[in-house]
Amino acid sequence: MNKQIILKNRPEGLPDNNTWELQENPIPEPKEGEVLIKHHYISLDPAMRGWMREGKSYIEPVELDDVMRAGSIGEIIKSNNHPRFKVGDYVTGWGGVQQYAVTNGDNWYAVDPNLAPLPMYIGTLGMPGMTAYFGILEVGKIKEGDIVLVSGAAGAVGSVVGQIAKIKGCRVIGIAGGKEKCSYIKDVLGFDAAIDYKSEDIYEAIKNECPKGIDVYFDNVGGEILDAALSRLRMHARIVICGAISQYNNMENMKGPKNYLSLLVSRATMQGMVVMDYAKDYGSAAREMGGWLAQGKLKSKEDVYEGIENFHETFLRLFSGNKMGKLVLKVIEA
Amino acid sequence: MNKQIILKNRPEGLPDNNTWELQENPIPEPKEGEVLIKHHYISLDPAMRGWMREGKSYIEPVELDDVMRAGSIGEIIKSNNHPRFKVGDYVTGWGGVQQYAVTNGDNWYAVDPNLAPLPMYIGTLGMPGMTAYFGILEVGKIKEGDIVLVSGAAGAVGSVVGQIAKIKGCRVIGIAGGKEKCSYIKDVLGFDAAIDYKSEDIYEAIKNECPKGIDVYFDNVGGEILDAALSRLRMHARIVICGAISQYNNMENMKGPKNYLSLLVSRATMQGMVVMDYAKDYGSAAREMGGWLAQGKLKSKEDVYEGIENFHETFLRLFSGNKMGKLVLKVIEA
């Protein structure tokens, strides 16, 4: 049987026990030109909260009674004359929160399980890594010597953003919650400084760590931290709007960045990005990131939990901050 | 004697009777290399409210007990060996709210009183016009066919923004307060549509007038109207942050744009601008704008009040909206 997580109700705040339902349905058969994938890992990302909301966004919402959308990685166990993929291939794509998926292969990519652990392909070498890469390089337009501030710095995107900025010769300050994460980004990832938003006054801390101001702020969180970053911009600063995890469960009463007029004072730019726009360049980005991983310049951390039954509580770790690095759920059963 | 408006107290909200003091002081003598200017007109601009606030901004605040800063235009009536200007020249610069000013001429420009009325040199051919020109062309990056929304559309900046966008082949929708202003921008200035924010639901109205969305939003007002514009962005939209007149008297309790995540959804850019950055190109801009004025493609309107004694109540018209076009105070006495 195929265990699936079905969206049953649209939550108002954090998802609760009525939001999803675990169902067991027969494993589907691939039609002509399709393959059947056995999922090993599901990617858990803050953006999923947005897909649960009705209305226009950069992607269609998940419909009620549909399988919850998610990135995934698995092995092809059956092919019905698929032109590209064969049984035994490992592939990553949008398989959803379920143990088996059938697809014609559009937007699925083959990966080599011998080059990197599978969870890394949905983390640093997957969407979060691509988001970091194109966000900081193409939107943030960093150059050597820039002062770069990143929030969610111990997360799947932020940790890669900061490391790429270090590779490019920037001074990098990360914001994360708690001592363990702050030590990790400084001592393991090599950030120049870490700010613990749970124990420090964020305005004071940014002022102390960025006395000359900020050239690039990469924002994953929104809210108070975005306000504080806006208060310390250098001239022609760039703010990359990648997400707003502090606001995703509170969109009706959304907090806008009250210091946005510093864009005017500092002739600064705030720009939104969606990683899918860069799909044609994923390949070259993955090769460069793979090189950095191989040389030890880039470190990748995945926080893996087990059991599709534990999807709901694991998902909530995205918003409680109770995880480190890329959050991944192992759904294959022994 | 020289009547001067002196800043005495920093207001919290709207300026009141304790904010400024009218003083009469002796007319100053120009030192070696300086000139004495007899002011004809003073420019009244929303930005002046910002200069009254303490703290870091794009320009130093006006000090307490100093003459209130303002753009101005007048005639040189005395020169003490000035290298560029001679008696009888008309010049515009930052003379402040007073009847006479002494200067070494830095950042002052000579104008020809026979080519255009003096108030126009501090309006459409002055800072507001330059702000509109560089804001919509360089920051807004308009191109033919773009859908352009502008707030404060009957004002000194907005009216020029909309007309330039029309000249460049855009569809232009203006937002203004009241029937008279809305008729003016449509019937006189040739905007394609007008939205009266005082009598219409701004979200509904923008939706109706921009069914395909907005390519460029030029924002002079902030607040609710910025939120509404953000809700209707097209892909890769540009938002020019020129000012936030709805918020200038309320900075402690600033309202941030709660719909800013539409920047992400629409891969849009929000960018701040300050006109002084374009000073080296003022000359060529003024020549192009002058050409448009001469051909009747660009219309300029100045709303002229009289008497430096009436500075305070005239200034408040900027925030009540009780004026049309560029607000100017005539300070020369008959």
Contacts between the chains, C-beta under 8 A, distances in Angstrom:
chain1	res1	chain2	res2	distance
A	56	B	265	7.5
A	57	B	265	5.3
A	58	B	264	7.0
A	58	B	265	4.7
A	58	B	266	7.9
A	58	B	267	8.0
A	222	B	261	7.6
A	227	B	256	7.4
A	241	B	260	7.1
A	241	B	261	7.1
A	241	B	263	5.1
A	241	B	264	5.1
A	242	B	264	7.3
A	243	B	264	7.3
A	244	B	261	5.7
A	247	B	261	7.4
A	254	B	258	4.2
A	254	B	259	7.3
A	254	B	261	7.6
A	255	B	256	7.0
A	255	B	258	6.8
A	256	B	227	7.4
A	256	B	255	6.9
A	256	B	256	3.0
A	256	B	257	4.4
A	256	B	258	3.9
A	256	B	259	7.3
A	256	B	260	5.6
A	257	B	256	4.4
A	257	B	257	6.9
A	257	B	260	6.0
A	258	B	254	4.2
A	258	B	255	6.8
A	258	B	256	3.8
A	259	B	254	7.2
A	259	B	256	7.3
A	260	B	241	7.1
A	260	B	256	5.5
A	260	B	257	6.0
A	260	B	260	7.4
A	260	B	270	7.4
A	261	B	222	7.6
A	261	B	241	7.1
A	261	B	244	5.7
A	261	B	247	7.4
A	261	B	254	7.6
A	261	B	272	7.3
A	262	B	272	7.6
A	263	B	241	5.1
A	263	B	270	6.3
A	263	B	271	6.6
A	263	B	272	3.4
A	264	B	58	7.1
A	264	B	241	5.1
A	264	B	242	7.4
A	264	B	243	7.3
A	264	B	272	3.4
A	264	B	273	6.7
A	264	B	274	6.4
A	265	B	56	7.4
A	265	B	57	5.3
A	265	B	58	4.7
A	265	B	272	6.9
A	265	B	274	7.6
A	266	B	58	7.9
A	266	B	272	6.8
A	267	B	271	7.7
A	267	B	272	5.7
A	267	B	273	6.3
A	267	B	274	6.1
A	267	B	277	6.4
A	268	B	271	7.3
A	268	B	272	5.7
A	269	B	269	5.9
A	269	B	270	7.2
A	269	B	271	4.5
A	269	B	272	7.9
A	270	B	260	7.4
A	270	B	263	6.3
A	270	B	269	7.2
A	270	B	270	4.5
A	270	B	271	7.5
A	271	B	263	6.6
A	271	B	267	7.7
A	271	B	268	7.3
A	271	B	269	4.5
A	271	B	270	7.4
A	272	B	261	7.4
A	272	B	262	7.6
A	272	B	263	3.4
A	272	B	264	3.4
A	272	B	265	6.9
A	272	B	266	6.8
A	272	B	267	5.7
A	272	B	268	5.7
A	272	B	269	7.9
A	273	B	264	6.7
A	273	B	267	6.4
A	274	B	264	6.4
A	274	B	265	7.6
A	274	B	267	6.1
A	277	B	267	6.4
